[in-house]
Amino acid sequence: MRQYKANLSPLSNGYMTEHLEHVKLIAGYQVFWAHLKAAIRATSEFEAEILRGDQDADPYDGPLSYQSVATREELNIAAMDFEMVAHDPIRSLSVEIFKKFDRWYDRVWSEDFPLPGSIQTDMLQELRDDLLALTESIHVAVNQGDAA
């Protein structure tokens, strides 16, 4: 009975073998989400540094700018990896999330920055809304056995 119950656990070898596509989808999503969260945080901190406008230091040549670039590159890799294991509509939604992040990131790094506060807020809210939709889509796909 104990062995039977252990085999039902999502962490058991039996479950992982039988549901490999689900495991890959969930793992890919978790990595994508973690990198997206880190990239949003780093770029937000960099954005705040630019908006403070400290005249003594160049924000584009400091640790926050480097962190913003590094986390964006890590997100790019995580997004590509996730695209390889996800299928539509999950793949399309994750691509759209990455594109929205990238548009915001590019605007932070553009010469036209700073953007009006309402645009910044709208861009981040769209990212949050899409990430919630992605989470729901993955939950439904895994629970319905429709990850492939």
Secondary structure as a PSIPRED ss2 file (coil, helix, strand):
# PSIPRED VFORMAT (PSIPRED V4.0)

   1 M C   1.000  0.000  0.000
   2 R H   0.000  1.000  0.000
   3 Q H   0.000  1.000  0.000
   4 Y H   0.000  1.000  0.000
   5 K H   0.000  1.000  0.000
   6 A H   0.000  1.000  0.000
   7 N H   0.000  1.000  0.000
   8 L H   0.000  1.000  0.000
   9 S C   1.000  0.000  0.000
  10 P C   1.000  0.000  0.000
  11 L C   1.000  0.000  0.000
  12 S C   1.000  0.000  0.000
  13 N H   0.000  1.000  0.000
  14 G H   0.000  1.000  0.000
  15 Y H   0.000  1.000  0.000
  16 M H   0.000  1.000  0.000
  17 T H   0.000  1.000  0.000
  18 E H   0.000  1.000  0.000
  19 H C   1.000  0.000  0.000
  20 L H   0.000  1.000  0.000
  21 E H   0.000  1.000  0.000
  22 H H   0.000  1.000  0.000
  23 V H   0.000  1.000  0.000
  24 K H   0.000  1.000  0.000
  25 L H   0.000  1.000  0.000
  26 I H   0.000  1.000  0.000
  27 A H   0.000  1.000  0.000
  28 G H   0.000  1.000  0.000
  29 Y H   0.000  1.000  0.000
  30 Q H   0.000  1.000  0.000
  31 V H   0.000  1.000  0.000
  32 F H   0.000  1.000  0.000
  33 W H   0.000  1.000  0.000
  34 A H   0.000  1.000  0.000
  35 H H   0.000  1.000  0.000
  36 L H   0.000  1.000  0.000
  37 K H   0.000  1.000  0.000
  38 A H   0.000  1.000  0.000
  39 A H   0.000  1.000  0.000
  40 I H   0.000  1.000  0.000
  41 R H   0.000  1.000  0.000
  42 A H   0.000  1.000  0.000
  43 T H   0.000  1.000  0.000
  44 S H   0.000  1.000  0.000
  45 E H   0.000  1.000  0.000
  46 F H   0.000  1.000  0.000
  47 E H   0.000  1.000  0.000
  48 A H   0.000  1.000  0.000
  49 E H   0.000  1.000  0.000
  50 I H   0.000  1.000  0.000
  51 L H   0.000  1.000  0.000
  52 R H   0.000  1.000  0.000
  53 G C   1.000  0.000  0.000
  54 D C   1.000  0.000  0.000
  55 Q C   1.000  0.000  0.000
  56 D C   1.000  0.000  0.000
  57 A C   1.000  0.000  0.000
  58 D C   1.000  0.000  0.000
  59 P H   0.000  1.000  0.000
  60 Y H   0.000  1.000  0.000
  61 D H   0.000  1.000  0.000
  62 G C   1.000  0.000  0.000
  63 P H   0.000  1.000  0.000
  64 L H   0.000  1.000  0.000
  65 S H   0.000  1.000  0.000
  66 Y H   0.000  1.000  0.000
  67 Q H   0.000  1.000  0.000
  68 S H   0.000  1.000  0.000
  69 V H   0.000  1.000  0.000
  70 A H   0.000  1.000  0.000
  71 T H   0.000  1.000  0.000
  72 R H   0.000  1.000  0.000
  73 E H   0.000  1.000  0.000
  74 E H   0.000  1.000  0.000
  75 L H   0.000  1.000  0.000
  76 N H   0.000  1.000  0.000
  77 I H   0.000  1.000  0.000
  78 A H   0.000  1.000  0.000
  79 A H   0.000  1.000  0.000
  80 M H   0.000  1.000  0.000
  81 D H   0.000  1.000  0.000
  82 F H   0.000  1.000  0.000
  83 E H   0.000  1.000  0.000
  84 M H   0.000  1.000  0.000
  85 V H   0.000  1.000  0.000
  86 A C   1.000  0.000  0.000
  87 H C   1.000  0.000  0.000
  88 D C   1.000  0.000  0.000
  89 P C   1.000  0.000  0.000
  90 I H   0.000  1.000  0.000
  91 R H   0.000  1.000  0.000
  92 S H   0.000  1.000  0.000
  93 L H   0.000  1.000  0.000
  94 S H   0.000  1.000  0.000
  95 V H   0.000  1.000  0.000
  96 E H   0.000  1.000  0.000
  97 I H   0.000  1.000  0.000
  98 F H   0.000  1.000  0.000
  99 K H   0.000  1.000  0.000
 100 K H   0.000  1.000  0.000
 101 F H   0.000  1.000  0.000
 102 D H   0.000  1.000  0.000
 103 R H   0.000  1.000  0.000
 104 W H   0.000  1.000  0.000
 105 Y H   0.000  1.000  0.000
 106 D H   0.000  1.000  0.000
 107 R H   0.000  1.000  0.000
 108 V H   0.000  1.000  0.000
 109 W C   1.000  0.000  0.000
 110 S C   1.000  0.000  0.000
 111 E C   1.000  0.000  0.000
 112 D C   1.000  0.000  0.000
 113 F C   1.000  0.000  0.000
 114 P C   1.000  0.000  0.000
 115 L C   1.000  0.000  0.000
 116 P C   1.000  0.000  0.000
 117 G H   0.000  1.000  0.000
 118 S H   0.000  1.000  0.000
 119 I H   0.000  1.000  0.000
 120 Q H   0.000  1.000  0.000
 121 T H   0.000  1.000  0.000
 122 D H   0.000  1.000  0.000
 123 M H   0.000  1.000  0.000
 124 L H   0.000  1.000  0.000
 125 Q H   0.000  1.000  0.000
 126 E H   0.000  1.000  0.000
 127 L H   0.000  1.000  0.000
 128 R H   0.000  1.000  0.000
 129 D H   0.000  1.000  0.000
 130 D H   0.000  1.000  0.000
 131 L H   0.000  1.000  0.000
 132 L H   0.000  1.000  0.000
 133 A H   0.000  1.000  0.000
 134 L H   0.000  1.000  0.000
 135 T H   0.000  1.000  0.000
 136 E H   0.000  1.000  0.000
 137 S H   0.000  1.000  0.000
 138 I H   0.000  1.000  0.000
 139 H H   0.000  1.000  0.000
 140 V H   0.000  1.000  0.000
 141 A H   0.000  1.000  0.000
 142 V H   0.000  1.000  0.000
 143 N H   0.000  1.000  0.000
 144 Q C   1.000  0.000  0.000
 145 G C   1.000  0.000  0.000
 146 D C   1.000  0.000  0.000
 147 A C   1.000  0.000  0.000
 148 A C   1.000  0.000  0.000
